[in-house]
Amino acid sequence: MSAPVRPQRVTNLADGEWHRLHPASPLLRGGLALLAVLGFIIANLRERLVDMFLVLFAPDLAPAFDPGPGGFDDDWANDPLGGIVANGLIGWAIAGVAVVIVLLVVGFWLSWRLHTFRVTHEAVEVRSGILFRSHRSARLDRIQGINVTRPLFARLFGTAKLEVSVAGQSANVQLAYLGSALADGLRADILRLASGARAARAAGVAVGGPTAAGTTGAEVAVGAAPAPIDAAAPGAPGAPAYAGRVHVPAVIGHRVDEFLAPELDPMLAPPESVVHLPLGRVIGSTFLGGSIMWLAVLVAVIAVGFGTGQWWVLFSFVPAVIGLVSYVWSRITKSLRYSIAGTPDGVRIGHGLLSTGNQTIPPGRVHAIEVSQWILWRPFGWWSIRINVAGQSVSASNEAAQRTLVLPVGTVADVHRVLGLLLPDAASAIEPIIDAGLTGRSGTAGYSRTPVRAAWLRPFSWRRIGWALAGGVALLRRGWLQRSLILVPLARMQSVAVAAGPIARMLRLASVRIHTVAGPVTPNLSVVDRAEGFALFERLADDAVELAASDTSDHWGVRSEAADAR
């Protein structure tokens, strides 16, 4: 597999200076809610608005605007427009609306003016707020990934939201919104700084002196890459003033190209490393999933309630049906145009049709991986993959939780390819034992054998339970109704625990659990031989310390440049 060319995009936004967001950012952040409120008001008062304008401009054609009984009748709460007309306050009302519009425009302008960000060699910082100022900072060495999302309305303006995911509770930093091309370029710059490439170049300059152009290696890393963004493009840094004056057809064509363009740039990864999902598989796997079964149960309960006259089911079960349908629909739409591939800065995952998004997970940020198969997927050989990443947990928002699903549904070949992307350093070591971990039983291919007495506690799945170690990764196999293979890079293991209740002690059994950052993956073995469990505890603890001390995956830029130098 040929390695892709390392991107060298430069945005001039990672120069340590303060920059502003796209001018349409205030509208995209809060203007939509304002337009929704305004539309609601107009929709509810449209009849009175028509009456008012007829009174003003066509009094002969206007209906009777009766301020007496049956008309306004001092009812300001239900008929404010009637009160304005009946009391001759039309001029004041127009002046008030004008003042509100001016205040909104000034507020939006101040919000844009005072919302700034900068990217230094240490952190990404954001300052915002008009009356109450806030200053958020995301350290580069704690970055777990960078997500770029393009909601439908934002795509009409050619903008995107960049979110820097940081280890810690509610520590993420958002840049909403940037120009679409600038967001992609800035992501590359931030990841390059976070990878340690800048430090490596600075160290090289310290040995070899300044470059021929008289700049230091650190300056070259940020501002002198060989393939910068086209400066003549509208909105690009340093673009001439006339560059923004383009014809409308050119703007429309550019937006159409953005809508049709894939989330993953084909130049960033070799084609053989890219995983795509066929539409039929996405729809079929969704309708064979557990959520559809729950939906069928809820619909049946509602139908029975209607048939027996139990109307209370409307208030109890209909909201659940609406939420479940929304979840199913979002899963289908987010799996459309899905792609996952390895890039020089990490694993890039893109998805979406109208509202699109992509995330980049740098090397060394994945703490646990779970490959699982629901029983109804078994005849088709479909699997899904979830991960634990610091800063994204199951208790977070639906959007953040969705990012932990890196492969919604794929074949065994897709699983091999994705695991190779998520664990590149251990790919060759774990490759021979992945299949046995997915479908094997009873100590096959190097996995441990669970004693027969474990059947008292796990009568259906005891043959599946087992573990193996390869390439610095612990592989835990379990599950009968839902098969599961969990992979934990020991360099990022937090701790390990062994437990045994009274019944387990009687059977000379124990359970082993590996602790990682919070997430949807829970690495544990429910039953193992007790002596084997304690031996595994000691081995995992020793290996984790040794591997963590020698792990350099979080400085992937340093390793890449060292490989290029050789």
Secondary structure, DSSP 8 states (H G I E B T S, - for coil): -----------S--SSS-EE--TTHHIIIIIHHHHHHHHHHHHHHHHHHHHHHHHHH-TTTS-----STTS-TT-TTT-HHHHHHHTT-HHHHHHHHHHHHHHHHHHHHHHHHH-EEEE-SSEEEEEE-SSS-EEEEEEGGGEEEEEEEE-HHHHHTTEEEEEEEESSTT--EEEEEEEHHHHHHHHHHHHHHHTTHHHHHHHHHHHH-S-TTS--HHHHHHH--SS---TTSTTSTT--GGGG---HHHHHHHHHHHHHS-SS-GGGS-GGG-EE--HHHHHHHHHTSHHHHHHHHHHHHHHHHHHHT-TTHHHHHHHHHHHHHHHHHHHHHHHTT-EEEEETTEEEEEE-SSSEEEEEE-TT-EEEEEEEEEGGGGGGT-EEEEEEETTB-TTS-HHHHHTTEEEEEE-HHHHHHHHHHHSGGGHHHHGGGHHHHHH--SSGGG-----GGGGGT-TTTTTT-EEEEETTEEEEEE-SSEEEEEEEEGGG--EEEEE--HHHHHTTEEEEEEE-SSSS---EEEEEEHHHHHHHHHHHHHHHHHHHHH--GGGHHHHHHHHHH-
